[in-house]
Amino acid sequence: MIKFGTGGWRAIIGDDFTRENICILAKAMADKMKAEQVADQGLVIGYDRRFLSKEAVMWSCEVLTAEGIVCHFVNRSVPTPLIMYYVMKHGYPYGMMVTASHNPALYNGIKVFTAGGRDADEVQTADIERYIGQVKPEDIQKIEYGEAVSRGLVREFYPMNEYLDDIMEKIDMEAIKQAHLRIALDPMYGVSETALSTILISGRCDFNVIHQEHDTLFGGRMPAPARDTLGLLQNFVVDKYCDLGIATDGDADRLGVI
């Protein structure tokens, strides 16, 4: 069963988070976009570092492209806010992000974003669920992923530089440079390291990173920046005389600061 909550659809991998359900959701999104007459505008889709995240994007693209929807696929693991930003900046009607955010490693899921890069609200998710209920397995058509790419129906790209340029235009980078900050980063095995490291390098910060490896089990911890998960970062900040410690959750849309 596919049920949306406040942060999208989440389910246990191999239980409800399956290829079959992912394809059903993709077909429902295609039907919704066609009914709203926005299918010709395409959508943006990305993924985090969780188990099966990239595969889930590819399975979704196979269904969406069979319905004539061009998929703009951010083809490296990225923060959820990057997908939201790109939907907003370039005027797409929808975006999708494969992630279970700060939930335990046995979960994965899909977030849906609407025009303006906003989280799909309860009205939108109820509508998606209505379309899900109408999908019959025999109605699901697919174009093999490689063929979809060769036909230009999946367009792989990586807009990290554009995203970071926009961020750095909005903050006082000169003030950061003058502060000579010593910072510790904890991506919690998630997707924030590239973005945050690039910003800190541009700000001439002295920084160290912990838990930056790709670990789909998140080191056996919840990938959530909370008091009971940040002990190692807290100790690092104290031991290394850092000015600041920054932690992000699995898909980098939550922040913890020490």
C-alpha positions as CSV (number, residue, x, y, z in Angstrom):
1,M,0.0,0.0,0.0
2,I,1.2,3.5,-0.9
3,K,0.2,6.1,1.7
4,F,1.7,9.6,1.8
5,G,2.6,11.4,5.1
6,T,3.9,14.8,5.8
7,G,7.3,14.0,4.2
8,G,6.1,11.9,1.2
9,W,5.8,8.2,0.9
10,R,8.0,6.0,3.1
11,A,8.1,2.3,3.5
12,I,10.3,-0.6,4.5
13,I,12.6,-1.8,1.6
14,G,11.3,-5.1,0.3
15,D,8.1,-4.8,2.1
16,D,6.1,-2.0,0.5
17,F,9.1,-0.2,-1.0
18,T,9.2,-2.5,-4.0
19,R,9.8,-2.1,-7.7
20,E,6.1,-2.8,-8.3
21,N,4.9,0.0,-6.0
22,I,7.5,2.4,-7.3
23,C,6.2,1.8,-10.8
24,I,2.6,2.2,-9.7
25,L,3.5,5.6,-8.1
26,A,5.2,6.6,-11.3
27,K,2.2,5.7,-13.4
28,A,-0.1,7.6,-11.0
29,M,2.2,10.7,-11.3
30,A,2.1,10.4,-15.1
31,D,-1.7,10.1,-15.1
32,K,-2.0,13.1,-12.8
33,M,0.3,15.2,-15.0
34,K,-1.6,14.3,-18.1
35,A,-4.9,15.1,-16.5
36,E,-3.5,18.5,-15.5
37,Q,-2.1,19.1,-19.0
38,V,1.5,19.6,-17.7
39,A,2.9,16.3,-19.0
40,D,4.7,18.0,-21.8
41,Q,6.7,20.1,-19.3
42,G,8.5,17.1,-17.9
43,L,9.7,16.7,-14.3
44,V,12.9,16.7,-12.3
45,I,13.9,13.6,-10.4
46,G,16.8,12.8,-8.0
47,Y,18.0,10.4,-5.3
48,D,20.0,10.1,-2.1
49,R,22.5,7.5,-0.9
50,R,20.0,4.9,0.4
51,F,19.9,1.4,-0.8
52,L,18.0,1.1,-4.1
53,S,17.6,4.9,-4.4
54,K,19.2,5.2,-7.8
55,E,17.5,2.1,-9.1
56,A,14.1,3.5,-8.0
57,V,14.8,6.6,-10.1
58,M,15.6,4.4,-13.1
59,W,12.4,2.3,-12.6
60,S,10.3,5.5,-12.3
61,C,11.8,6.9,-15.5
62,E,11.0,3.8,-17.4
63,V,7.3,4.2,-16.6
64,L,7.2,8.0,-16.9
65,T,8.9,8.1,-20.3
66,A,6.5,5.4,-21.6
67,E,3.8,7.9,-20.8
68,G,5.6,10.6,-22.8
69,I,7.0,12.5,-19.9
70,V,10.6,13.7,-20.2
71,C,12.5,13.0,-17.0
72,H,15.3,15.4,-16.1
73,F,17.4,13.1,-13.9
74,V,20.0,14.5,-11.5
75,N,22.3,11.6,-11.9
76,R,24.4,11.8,-8.7
77,S,23.1,11.6,-5.2
78,V,22.2,15.1,-4.0
79,P,20.5,17.0,-1.2
80,T,16.7,17.1,-1.4
81,P,16.8,20.9,-1.4
82,L,18.7,20.9,-4.7
83,I,15.7,19.1,-6.4
84,M,13.3,21.6,-4.8
85,Y,15.5,24.5,-5.9
86,Y,15.7,23.2,-9.5
87,V,11.9,22.7,-9.7
88,M,11.4,26.3,-8.4
89,K,14.1,28.0,-10.5
90,H,13.2,26.4,-13.8
91,G,9.4,26.3,-13.5
92,Y,8.8,22.6,-13.5
93,P,5.3,21.5,-12.5
94,Y,6.6,18.6,-10.4
95,G,9.7,17.0,-8.9
96,M,10.4,13.7,-7.3
97,M,13.2,12.7,-4.8
98,V,13.9,9.1,-3.8
99,T,14.7,9.3,-0.1
100,A,13.4,8.4,3.3
101,S,15.1,11.5,4.8
102,H,16.0,10.9,8.5
103,N,14.3,7.5,8.9
104,P,16.2,4.3,9.7
105,A,18.2,2.5,7.0
106,L,15.6,-0.2,6.4
107,Y,13.3,2.5,4.9
108,N,13.2,4.3,1.6
109,G,10.6,6.4,0.0
110,I,9.7,9.1,-2.5
111,K,9.0,12.8,-1.9
112,V,6.9,14.8,-4.4
113,F,7.4,18.5,-5.0
114,T,4.9,20.8,-6.8
115,A,5.3,24.0,-8.7
116,G,7.6,26.5,-6.8
117,G,9.6,23.6,-5.3
118,R,7.1,23.1,-2.5
119,D,6.4,19.8,-0.7
120,A,3.2,18.3,-2.0
121,D,0.5,19.3,0.4
122,E,-2.3,17.1,1.8
123,V,-4.6,18.0,-1.1
124,Q,-2.0,17.1,-3.7
125,T,-1.0,13.8,-1.9
126,A,-4.6,12.8,-1.6
127,D,-5.0,13.4,-5.3
128,I,-1.9,11.3,-6.0
129,E,-3.3,8.5,-3.8
130,R,-6.5,8.7,-5.8
131,Y,-4.6,8.1,-9.0
132,I,-2.6,5.3,-7.4
133,G,-5.9,3.6,-6.6
134,Q,-6.9,3.7,-10.2
135,V,-3.7,2.1,-11.6
136,K,-4.0,-1.5,-12.8
137,P,-0.8,-3.5,-13.2
138,E,-1.6,-4.3,-16.9
139,D,-1.8,-0.6,-17.6
140,I,1.9,0.0,-16.7
141,Q,4.0,0.4,-19.8
142,K,7.8,0.8,-19.7
143,I,10.6,2.0,-22.0
144,E,13.9,0.3,-21.0
145,Y,16.1,2.9,-19.3
146,G,19.0,2.8,-21.8
147,E,16.6,3.3,-24.7
148,A,14.8,6.1,-22.9
149,V,18.2,7.9,-22.5
150,S,19.2,7.3,-26.2
151,R,15.8,8.7,-27.3
152,G,16.2,11.8,-25.2
153,L,13.3,11.0,-22.9
154,V,15.7,10.8,-19.9
155,R,18.1,13.7,-19.7
156,E,20.9,13.2,-17.2
157,F,22.5,16.2,-15.7
158,Y,24.1,17.5,-12.5
159,P,23.3,21.1,-11.5
160,M,25.3,21.3,-8.3
161,N,27.4,24.3,-9.5
162,E,24.3,26.3,-10.4
163,Y,22.7,25.4,-7.0
164,L,25.8,26.4,-5.0
165,D,26.4,29.6,-7.0
166,D,22.8,30.7,-6.1
167,I,23.4,29.9,-2.4
168,M,26.6,31.8,-2.3
169,E,25.1,34.8,-3.9
170,K,22.6,34.9,-1.0
171,I,25.0,34.8,1.9
172,D,27.9,37.0,2.9
173,M,30.9,35.0,1.8
174,E,33.3,37.8,2.6
175,A,32.2,37.8,6.2
176,I,32.8,34.1,6.4
177,K,36.2,34.5,4.9
178,Q,37.1,37.2,7.5
179,A,35.9,35.0,10.4
180,H,38.6,32.4,9.9
181,L,36.3,29.7,11.1
182,R,37.2,26.2,12.2
183,I,34.3,23.9,11.5
184,A,33.4,20.2,11.9
185,L,31.0,18.6,9.4
186,D,28.9,15.5,10.0
187,P,26.9,14.5,6.9
188,M,25.8,11.4,8.8
189,Y,26.8,9.2,5.8
190,G,24.3,11.3,3.7
191,V,24.5,13.6,0.8
192,S,25.5,17.0,2.1
193,E,29.3,16.8,2.0
194,T,29.9,18.0,-1.5
195,A,27.7,21.1,-1.1
196,L,28.9,22.1,2.3
197,S,32.6,21.4,1.6
198,T,32.4,23.5,-1.5
199,I,30.9,26.4,0.4
200,L,33.4,26.2,3.2
201,I,36.3,26.0,0.8
202,S,35.0,29.1,-0.9
203,G,34.7,30.7,2.5
204,R,38.4,29.9,3.3
205,C,37.2,27.9,6.3
206,D,39.4,25.3,8.1
207,F,37.2,22.2,8.4
208,N,37.1,18.5,8.9
209,V,34.5,15.9,8.0
210,I,33.4,12.9,9.8
211,H,31.0,10.1,8.7
212,Q,31.4,11.1,5.0
213,E,31.6,7.6,3.7
214,H,28.8,6.0,1.6
215,D,27.2,3.7,4.1
216,T,23.6,2.6,3.3
217,L,23.3,1.5,7.0
218,F,24.3,5.0,8.3
219,G,26.8,3.5,10.7
220,G,24.0,1.8,12.5
221,R,22.4,5.1,13.6
222,M,19.4,7.1,12.7
223,P,20.6,9.7,10.1
224,A,18.9,12.5,12.1
225,P,20.8,15.4,13.7
226,A,19.4,15.0,17.2
227,R,21.0,15.2,20.7
228,D,21.3,11.4,21.0
229,T,23.0,11.0,17.6
230,L,25.5,13.9,17.7
231,G,27.8,12.8,20.5
232,L,30.8,12.1,18.2
233,L,30.4,15.4,16.5
234,Q,30.1,17.2,19.9
235,N,33.3,15.5,21.1
236,F,35.1,16.4,17.8
237,V,34.2,20.0,18.2
238,V,35.5,20.1,21.7
239,D,38.7,18.0,21.1
240,K,39.7,20.0,17.9
241,Y,38.7,23.4,19.3
242,C,36.2,24.0,16.5
243,D,34.1,27.1,16.4
244,L,31.1,25.2,15.0
245,G,29.8,21.7,14.3
246,I,27.3,21.2,11.5
247,A,25.3,18.0,11.0
248,T,22.7,17.2,8.4
249,D,20.2,14.3,8.0
250,G,20.3,11.6,5.3
251,D,19.0,13.8,2.5
252,A,20.3,17.1,3.9
253,D,17.1,18.9,4.5
254,R,17.5,19.0,8.3
255,L,20.3,20.7,10.1
256,G,21.9,20.4,13.6
257,V,24.4,22.9,14.9
258,I,26.8,22.6,17.8
